[in-house]
Every structure is written in structure tokens, then in C-alpha cells.
Amino acid sequence: MSEENKISFYMQLCAYSLSGSFALLLYLQMCIASLTDRYQLGIEKIQLFQPSIITISLTVLAIVTNVKYKKTAKKFFRQFYCFSFLLMTIIFIGYIVNDLSNIPSYWSFQNQRTLFQTLKISISHPDFSGRSFAIFIQNLILLVILVVVVTLKINKSKK
């Protein structure tokens, strides 16, 4: 790879960190997709932190910074989107493996649960549902649309 096609280590680290944050939020949302405040008070507030916030924010940033930092923006967002797709593939494989396994569900009485315990069990022993799959597909479609928008915007500004 030539020197002009490289971005700094810190830019790569930032792209990978944001991709990792996106994947972690996606996994969390998939794990708690079927839970409501009736089951555990406060869970719906956590469900407000959607992974799409990261991707939409970065897309707006890509469009705004594209004018001044065209080459750097293009490389940064290419790495972010590629790594995000890779992590989504890993999450999807985990979803399939979890769906095929016979892992028992955990349930406890309302007075024996805390929000932290509910999150801990949901993350470590996910009980994925159709809502979990819908969240995954929703974020995949959004990511594909944003990749197309950013790619078209960056390529259009070359002319």
C-alpha cells in the first residue's frame, strides 16, 4: 500500500473503536429486544441507545468533512464500514449458533431482579427472538444505505 493510501494509526484505531461500539450496541439491543419495563424497570431507557445513532452520526460527519478532507474521509469511512460489516457477520453467526443450541432461558421473580442482573444475564445467555433478528436486519439495511450514500457523495465530489 502506498503512503498516500494510508491513514494514521489513530484514525484506524478510531474507525475500529467506532465499529466495535456499533457492534456492541447492536449485540446489546439484540439481547434485550424482547424485554420491557414490565419485566425489568429501566430496560426501555437502555433500548433508546440504538447502534444506528453511531452510523447516522458518522454519515453526517462524512458528508460534512468530505469537502475539506476528501481522501482521509474516504479511507476512514471505508475502514469503518468494512469492519462494521465484518463484526455484523460475526454477530449473525453467533445468532445462528445460539438459535441452534439448546441453551436454557433464565427467569426469576420480579423482586429478585435488578437492572444490572437482567443485563448481565441477557448478554451472557442471550435468548434471541424474532425482534432480535429484526433489529439486526434493520441495522444491516441502514448500514448498506449509508455506505451507498457516503460512497456516492464522496465520488460525486471528485468531479
N, C-alpha and C positions, 0 to 999 in steps of 0.2 A: 504494500500500500504506500503510495507516495505521500510526502509530507503534507501536501495541500489537501489530501483527502482525510487526514486525521483530525480528530478533535481532542482537546486536552483531557487528561486523566480525570480532572474534576467534573468536566462536562459529562464524560462517560459514567462516572460514579453517580452524578445527579440523575441521569437518564435511567440507570439501573435501579436507583433508590426509588424513584417515582414509579417505575414499573412494578417494583416489589410492593410498594404501598398500594398500588392499584390492585394487584393480585391478592394481597392480604385482606383488603376491604371487600373484594369480590368473594373470597372464601368465607369471611365472616358473615356477609349478607346471605350467602347460600346456606350457611349453618343455622341461621336464626330466622329464615324466611317464613316458617310456619308458626312462629311464636307470636303471641300478642300480649298486651298489658294484662289481659285477664289471667294469663298463665303466670307471667312474671312482670310485676310493675316496673316500668322504666325501659323495657326492651324496645318499645316503639320509638323512643328517643334515639337509641343506638341505630335503629334501622334508617334513620334520616341520613346517616353518613354513607352516602352511595359512592361506589367507585367511579361512577360517571362524572362526579364533581372534578376528579383529577383529570380525566381525559378531556372534558369540555374546557376546563381552565387552560390546559396545555394547548389546545387547539386555538383558543383565542390568543394566547401568547404567541403561538406560531404565526398567526396571521398578522399580528401587530408588529412583531420583531422581524418579520420577513423582509421588510423594506430595507432595514439598515444592516442586518446580519444574515444575509441570504444563505451563504454557504454553511455557516455554523448552525443556523436554524434547521436547515435541511438535514444535515448529518445527525444533529441531536434528536430530532423527531423520528428519523428513520430508526435510530437505535432504540428509542423509547417504544415505538410501535412494534418493532420486531421482537424485542424482549417481552413485551406485554403479550403478544400472540403466543410466544413460547410458554410463558407462565400459564396462560389460559389453557393451552393444550395439556400441560401437566395437571392442572386442576380438573379438567374434563376427564382425564384418565383416572384420577383419584375418585371422581364422582362415579364412574363406571365400576371401578373395583369395589367401592363402598356399596353400590347398588347390588352387586352380585354376591357380596358376602352376607353372612347371617349374623351380623353384629346386633346384639340385643339393644333395645331402646332403654333409656334411663328415665324413670319417672319418680317424683317424690311429692309429698303433700305440700301445699302452699306455705304452711307455717314452717316448713323445714328448708325452704329455698331462699337464697339470696341472689341478687342480680349477678354477682361475681361467680357464684357456684353454677348458675344457669349458663353463663357464657363459657365457663371452663368446660363443662360437660358438653355443651353444644359444639365447641371447637375440637375437643379431643375425641369425642364419639359422635360425629355428625349423623343425623338422621335426615338425609336429604329427601325432599319431596318434589312434587311437580312444580311448586313455587320456586324451589332452588334451581331447577332446570330452566325455568322461565327467566329468572334473574341472570343466569349465565348467558342464555341466548340474547336477551335484551342488551347486555353489555357487549357481547360479540358483535351484534349488528351495529350498535353505536360506534364501536371502535373501527369497524370497517368503513362506515360512513365518514368518520372523522379522518381516517387515513386518506380516503379519496379526496375529501375537501382540502386538506392540507397539501397533498401532492399536487392537486390542480392549481391551488393558489400559488405555491412555490414555483411550479413550472410556468404558470402564466406570467409571473413577474419577471421571468428571464427575458421575455420578448421586449 
